[in-house]
């Protein structure tokens, strides 16, 4: 089969796979239906034809190319002895009436409801055309209302499926954003999922929230931080809460609102309890995002053990943690007052930066450590743990860390 040369015009220009459901666009180019539908849906601005670069409106007609399909099938049949499989006939497009029946079944008893959810999820996973049909049939609103219903009745059955469906078909239009913004119960239901320890869908929760809401009321963050992180409900719930916060942190003023909910302090306290490595990585990732704003850095530095916690974690957990820790130290070095810079020296963070340059770690981490050290050479160059030339030259120092022979500004590895 590897020796068989597939005719170029049998291949989709996007996926480079053999066409199974070829459709021709208004620009005259033929694509695999699912590939071009996905292209049109995800394109930024006004989409264009991938081949001709001509305008290709999202709602432009895709004409089935039956002649080409029959030709490909004939070629596959002729080459069957060489291991070429005949392309299957695509399933008939789902009808809006079928989707509406499944939505109606969500109100039936548990078994029938679960069956309908599984069918909807399968359809949403299958292809872009199904997802478009589901959006037209109002499945987004149905899923939001279904999740709220579960919350009100205290039932967790079907929640994971409902959130997965919502994530698969979510269309960030003004109408759908308004739908969630006006349903505070939907956001409350996501917090409830965390509290109920059924936290396997946290990533979907966060993605749905970040896409749907953009900016969320600070009460939501207070509930997650005080109700989940501070109470240490379970490791799984903590991971879920961290994932949700990380997802929504990227949107609007959510970062500042998370800081206002005292998240930075709680994250430091959580890390000081020496959690599992993957939780530490999530903590540092979220802290790095929060410390990119002035309010986050201010709250971080108010905690007496913040910089020492960073210093102790560097080179002890993972490359991801080192990266985020250096990102935080870089922000502090650039934007914080002299007291914070001196604190970095006092608790051993400066010594750890020297260790990063000497350690067997990624070159970009060594470079970042050197950049941070050079930012405050006038403040740090009198310390016995710093070789002066390290601060004036690129990371080529061979004996920068002398603090182990002195008692000033060092920490144990």
C-alpha positions as CSV (number, residue, x, y, z in Angstrom):
1,X,0.0,0.0,0.0
2,X,2.9,2.4,0.7
3,X,4.0,2.0,-2.9
4,X,0.6,3.1,-4.3
5,X,0.6,6.7,-5.4
6,X,-2.7,8.4,-4.6
7,X,-3.7,10.9,-7.3
8,X,-3.2,14.4,-6.0
9,X,-6.8,15.5,-6.8
10,X,-8.1,12.6,-4.6
11,X,-6.6,14.4,-1.5
12,X,-8.2,17.1,0.6
13,X,-6.0,20.3,0.4
14,X,-6.5,20.8,4.1
15,X,-6.1,17.4,5.7
16,X,-4.1,15.8,2.9
17,X,-6.2,12.7,3.4
18,X,-8.2,10.8,0.7
19,X,-11.5,12.5,0.2
20,X,-14.4,10.6,1.6
21,X,-17.2,13.2,1.5
22,X,-15.9,15.7,-1.2
23,X,-17.7,19.0,-1.5
24,X,-16.9,21.9,-3.8
25,X,-16.8,25.5,-2.6
26,X,-17.9,28.6,-4.6
27,X,-14.2,29.1,-5.4
28,X,-14.1,25.9,-7.4
29,X,-11.9,23.9,-5.0
30,X,-13.0,20.6,-3.6
31,X,-12.4,19.7,0.1
32,X,-13.4,17.1,2.6
33,X,-16.6,18.3,4.1
34,X,-15.6,18.2,7.7
35,X,-12.2,19.9,7.0
36,X,-13.7,22.9,5.2
37,X,-16.5,23.2,7.6
38,X,-14.1,23.3,10.5
39,X,-11.9,25.8,8.6
40,X,-14.9,28.1,8.0
41,X,-16.0,27.9,11.6
42,X,-12.6,28.6,13.2
43,X,-11.2,31.2,10.8
44,X,-10.6,34.6,12.2
45,X,-12.2,37.6,10.5
46,X,-13.5,37.0,7.0
47,X,-12.6,33.5,5.9
48,X,-10.8,32.9,2.6
49,X,-10.4,29.8,0.5
50,X,-7.2,27.9,1.7
51,X,-6.1,27.3,-1.9
52,X,-7.1,30.4,-3.9
53,X,-7.2,32.9,-1.0
54,X,-10.4,34.2,-2.5
55,X,-13.2,35.3,-0.1
56,X,-15.2,32.3,1.2
57,X,-18.2,33.4,3.4
58,X,-19.0,31.1,6.3
59,X,-22.5,30.5,5.0
60,X,-21.4,29.8,1.5
61,X,-22.9,26.7,-0.2
62,X,-20.8,23.4,-0.2
63,X,-21.9,21.3,-3.2
64,X,-21.4,17.5,-2.9
65,X,-19.0,16.4,-5.7
66,X,-20.6,13.0,-6.5
67,X,-18.6,12.6,-9.8
68,X,-15.3,12.8,-7.9
69,X,-16.5,10.5,-5.2
70,X,-17.5,7.8,-7.7
71,X,-14.2,8.2,-9.3
72,X,-12.3,7.7,-6.0
73,X,-14.5,4.7,-5.2
74,X,-13.7,3.1,-8.5
75,X,-10.0,3.7,-8.0
76,X,-10.2,2.2,-4.5
77,X,-12.0,-0.9,-6.0
78,X,-9.3,-1.4,-8.7
79,X,-6.5,-1.1,-6.1
80,X,-8.2,-3.3,-3.4
81,X,-5.6,-6.1,-4.0
82,X,-2.9,-3.6,-3.0
83,X,-4.6,-2.9,0.4
84,X,-6.6,0.1,-0.6
85,X,-9.9,0.2,1.3
86,X,-13.1,1.4,-0.4
87,X,-14.2,4.7,1.1
88,X,-17.4,4.4,3.1
89,X,-20.6,6.3,2.2
90,X,-21.0,9.2,4.7
91,X,-23.9,8.9,7.1
92,X,-27.0,10.9,6.2
93,X,-26.9,14.3,7.8
94,X,-28.7,14.6,11.1
95,X,-32.0,16.4,11.0
96,X,-33.0,19.2,13.3
97,X,-36.1,17.2,14.2
98,X,-34.0,14.3,15.5
99,X,-32.0,16.7,17.7
100,X,-35.2,18.3,19.0
101,X,-36.5,14.8,20.0
102,X,-33.3,14.1,21.9
103,X,-33.6,17.5,23.7
104,X,-37.2,16.6,24.7
105,X,-36.0,13.3,26.1
106,X,-33.8,15.2,28.6
107,X,-37.0,15.6,30.7
108,X,-37.6,11.9,30.9
109,X,-36.6,9.6,33.8
110,X,-32.9,8.9,34.4
111,X,-32.3,6.0,32.0
112,X,-33.9,7.7,29.0
113,X,-32.3,11.0,29.9
114,X,-28.8,9.4,30.1
115,X,-29.4,7.7,26.7
116,X,-30.3,11.0,25.1
117,X,-27.2,12.7,26.5
118,X,-25.0,9.9,25.2
119,X,-26.5,10.2,21.8
120,X,-26.1,14.0,21.8
121,X,-22.5,13.7,22.9
122,X,-21.8,11.1,20.1
123,X,-23.4,13.5,17.5
124,X,-21.4,16.5,18.8
125,X,-18.1,14.5,18.6
126,X,-18.8,13.1,15.1
127,X,-18.4,16.2,12.9
128,X,-18.8,19.9,12.5
129,X,-22.0,19.6,10.6
130,X,-23.7,17.8,13.5
131,X,-22.5,20.5,15.9
132,X,-23.9,23.2,13.7
133,X,-27.3,21.5,13.5
134,X,-27.3,21.1,17.3
135,X,-26.6,24.8,17.8
136,X,-29.5,25.6,15.4
137,X,-31.8,23.3,17.5
138,X,-31.0,25.1,20.7
139,X,-28.9,22.4,22.4
140,X,-26.7,25.0,24.1
141,X,-29.6,26.5,26.0
142,X,-30.9,23.0,26.7
143,X,-27.6,22.0,28.2
144,X,-27.4,25.1,30.4
145,X,-30.9,24.5,31.7
146,X,-30.1,20.8,32.2
147,X,-27.0,21.6,34.3
148,X,-29.1,24.1,36.4
149,X,-31.8,21.5,36.9
150,X,-29.2,19.0,38.2
151,X,-27.9,21.7,40.6
152,X,-31.4,22.4,41.9
153,X,-32.2,18.7,42.4
154,X,-28.8,17.8,43.7
155,X,-28.3,15.1,41.0
156,X,-24.9,14.5,39.5
157,X,-25.9,11.9,36.9
158,X,-25.4,13.2,33.4
159,X,-23.4,16.3,34.5
160,X,-20.2,15.2,32.8
161,X,-22.0,14.5,29.6
162,X,-23.8,17.8,29.7
163,X,-20.7,19.8,30.2
164,X,-18.8,17.9,27.5
165,X,-21.6,18.6,25.0
166,X,-21.7,22.2,26.0
167,X,-18.0,22.5,25.5
168,X,-18.1,20.8,22.1
169,X,-20.9,22.9,20.6
170,X,-20.4,26.2,22.4
171,X,-20.8,29.2,20.0
172,X,-19.5,32.4,21.7
173,X,-22.3,34.6,20.3
174,X,-23.8,37.5,22.3
175,X,-27.0,35.5,22.7
176,X,-25.2,32.6,24.3
177,X,-23.1,34.8,26.5
178,X,-26.2,36.6,27.7
179,X,-27.8,33.3,28.4
180,X,-25.2,32.4,31.0
181,X,-24.7,35.8,32.4
182,X,-28.4,36.0,33.2
183,X,-28.3,32.6,34.8
184,X,-26.2,33.0,37.9
185,X,-27.5,29.5,38.9
186,X,-25.4,28.1,36.1
187,X,-22.2,29.5,37.6
188,X,-23.4,28.4,41.0
189,X,-23.9,24.9,39.7
190,X,-20.2,24.7,38.7
191,X,-19.2,25.6,42.2
192,X,-21.6,23.0,43.5
193,X,-19.9,20.4,41.3
194,X,-16.6,21.2,43.0
195,X,-18.2,21.0,46.4
196,X,-19.8,17.7,45.6
197,X,-16.4,16.2,44.9
198,X,-17.6,15.2,41.4
199,X,-14.7,17.2,39.9
200,X,-13.7,15.2,36.9
201,X,-15.1,17.8,34.6
202,X,-13.2,20.8,35.9
203,X,-11.4,21.5,32.7
204,X,-14.7,21.6,30.8
205,X,-16.2,23.8,33.6
206,X,-13.4,26.3,33.1
207,X,-13.5,26.4,29.4
208,X,-17.3,26.8,29.3
209,X,-17.0,29.6,31.9
210,X,-14.2,31.4,30.1
211,X,-15.9,31.2,26.7
212,X,-19.4,31.9,28.0
213,X,-19.1,34.5,30.6
214,X,-15.9,36.4,30.1
215,X,-16.2,38.3,33.3
216,X,-17.7,36.6,36.4
217,X,-18.9,38.1,39.7
218,X,-16.4,38.1,42.5
219,X,-18.7,36.0,44.6
220,X,-18.1,33.1,42.4
221,X,-14.3,33.3,43.1
222,X,-14.9,33.8,46.8
223,X,-17.0,30.6,46.8
224,X,-14.3,28.6,45.1
225,X,-11.4,30.0,47.2
226,X,-13.0,29.9,50.6
227,X,-15.2,26.8,50.0
228,X,-12.7,24.6,48.2
229,X,-9.1,25.8,48.5
230,X,-9.3,26.9,52.1
231,X,-11.4,24.0,53.4
232,X,-9.2,21.5,51.5
233,X,-12.3,19.4,50.5
234,X,-10.2,16.9,48.6
235,X,-7.2,16.7,46.3
236,X,-9.4,16.2,43.3
237,X,-11.6,19.2,44.2
238,X,-8.5,21.3,44.7
239,X,-7.1,20.4,41.3
240,X,-10.5,21.2,39.8
241,X,-10.7,24.5,41.5
242,X,-7.2,25.4,40.3
243,X,-8.1,24.4,36.8
244,X,-11.3,26.5,36.8
245,X,-9.5,29.6,38.2
246,X,-6.6,29.2,35.6
247,X,-9.1,29.0,32.7
248,X,-11.2,32.0,33.7
249,X,-8.2,34.1,34.8
250,X,-7.4,34.8,31.2
251,X,-10.6,36.8,30.5
252,X,-11.5,40.4,31.3
253,X,-11.1,41.6,34.9
254,X,-11.3,38.1,36.3
255,X,-7.6,38.2,37.3
256,X,-8.2,41.2,39.5
257,X,-11.4,39.7,40.9
258,X,-9.5,36.5,41.8
259,X,-6.9,38.5,43.6
260,X,-9.7,40.4,45.4
261,X,-11.0,37.1,46.6
262,X,-7.7,36.6,48.5
263,X,-6.6,33.8,46.1
264,X,-2.8,34.7,46.2
265,X,-2.6,34.3,50.0
266,X,-4.6,31.0,49.9
267,X,-2.4,29.6,47.1
268,X,0.8,30.3,49.1
269,X,-0.7,28.7,52.2
270,X,-1.7,25.7,50.1
271,X,1.8,25.3,48.7
272,X,3.4,25.6,52.1
273,X,1.6,22.4,53.0
274,X,3.8,20.6,50.4
275,X,1.1,19.2,48.1
276,X,1.5,16.7,45.3
277,X,3.7,17.8,42.4
278,X,0.9,18.3,39.9
279,X,-0.9,20.5,42.4
280,X,2.2,22.6,42.9
281,X,2.5,23.0,39.2
282,X,-1.1,24.3,39.0
283,X,-0.5,26.6,42.0
284,X,2.6,28.2,40.4
285,X,1.0,28.5,37.0
286,X,-2.0,30.4,38.6
287,X,0.3,32.5,40.8
288,X,2.4,33.5,37.7
289,X,-0.8,34.8,36.0
290,X,-2.0,36.6,39.1
291,X,1.4,38.2,39.7
292,X,1.4,39.7,36.3
293,X,-0.9,42.4,37.6
294,X,0.0,45.0,40.3
295,X,-2.7,43.9,42.7
296,X,-1.5,40.3,42.5
297,X,2.2,41.2,43.2
298,X,1.1,43.4,46.1
299,X,-0.8,40.5,47.7
300,X,2.0,38.1,47.0
301,X,4.6,40.3,48.8
302,X,2.3,40.8,51.8
303,X,2.7,37.2,52.7
304,X,5.8,36.8,54.8
305,X,6.8,33.5,53.3
306,X,6.1,34.1,49.6
307,X,9.5,34.7,48.2
308,X,11.1,32.0,50.4
309,X,8.4,29.6,49.1
310,X,9.4,30.4,45.6
311,X,13.1,30.0,46.3
312,X,12.7,26.7,48.0
313,X,10.7,25.2,45.1
314,X,13.1,26.1,42.3
315,X,15.0,23.1,41.1
316,X,13.0,20.8,43.3
317,X,9.7,20.1,41.6
318,X,9.7,20.3,37.8
319,X,10.8,22.4,34.8
320,X,7.3,23.8,34.6
321,X,7.5,25.0,38.2
322,X,10.9,26.5,37.6
323,X,9.6,28.4,34.6
324,X,6.6,29.8,36.5
325,X,8.8,30.6,39.6
326,X,11.3,32.6,37.5
327,X,8.4,34.4,35.8
328,X,7.1,35.5,39.2
329,X,10.6,36.6,40.3
330,X,11.1,38.5,37.1
331,X,7.8,40.4,37.7
332,X,8.9,41.2,41.2
333,X,12.3,42.3,40.2
334,X,11.0,44.6,37.5
335,X,8.0,46.2,39.2
336,X,8.4,46.0,43.0
337,X,10.2,48.2,45.5
338,X,13.7,47.8,46.8
339,X,12.5,46.0,49.9
340,X,11.3,43.1,47.8
341,X,14.6,43.0,46.0
342,X,16.5,42.8,49.3
343,X,14.1,40.1,50.5
344,X,15.1,38.0,47.5
345,X,18.7,38.2,48.6
346,X,17.9,37.6,52.3
347,X,15.8,34.4,51.8
348,X,18.1,32.8,49.2
349,X,16.2,33.5,46.0
350,X,19.3,35.2,44.5
351,X,21.4,32.2,45.3
352,X,18.9,29.9,43.7
353,X,19.1,32.0,40.5
354,X,22.8,31.4,40.5
355,X,22.2,27.7,40.9
356,X,19.8,27.7,38.0
357,X,22.7,29.0,35.8
358,X,24.9,26.2,37.0
359,X,22.3,23.4,36.9
360,X,21.6,21.0,34.2
361,X,18.4,22.6,33.0
362,X,16.9,24.2,29.9
363,X,18.9,27.0,28.3
364,X,16.0,29.4,28.4
365,X,15.7,29.0,32.2
366,X,19.5,29.8,32.5
367,X,19.0,32.9,30.3
368,X,16.0,34.1,32.3
369,X,17.9,33.6,35.6
370,X,20.8,35.7,34.3
371,X,18.5,38.5,33.2
372,X,16.9,38.7,36.6
373,X,20.3,38.8,38.3
374,X,21.5,41.6,36.1
375,X,18.4,43.7,36.8
376,X,19.7,44.6,40.3
377,X,23.5,44.2,40.0
378,X,24.1,47.3,42.1
379,X,22.0,45.9,45.0
380,X,23.3,42.3,44.8
381,X,26.9,42.5,43.7
382,X,28.2,43.0,47.3
383,X,26.8,39.7,48.3
384,X,29.4,36.9,48.8
385,X,27.1,34.5,46.9
386,X,27.3,36.5,43.7
387,X,30.3,36.6,41.3
388,X,30.4,40.1,40.0
389,X,31.1,39.1,36.4
390,X,27.9,37.0,36.4
391,X,26.0,40.3,36.5
392,X,27.8,41.9,33.6
393,X,28.2,39.0,31.2
394,X,25.9,36.4,29.7
395,X,25.5,33.1,31.5
396,X,29.0,31.9,31.0
397,X,30.0,32.0,34.7
398,X,31.5,28.8,36.0
399,X,31.7,29.6,39.7
400,X,28.8,31.9,40.4
401,X,27.4,30.2,43.4
402,X,29.8,30.7,46.3
403,X,27.1,31.1,48.9
404,X,27.5,27.5,50.1
405,X,30.9,28.6,51.6
406,X,29.3,31.7,53.3
407,X,26.4,32.2,55.5
408,X,24.9,35.2,53.7
409,X,21.8,34.9,51.5
410,X,21.7,31.2,50.9
411,X,19.3,28.3,51.1
412,X,19.9,24.6,51.1
413,X,19.4,23.1,47.7
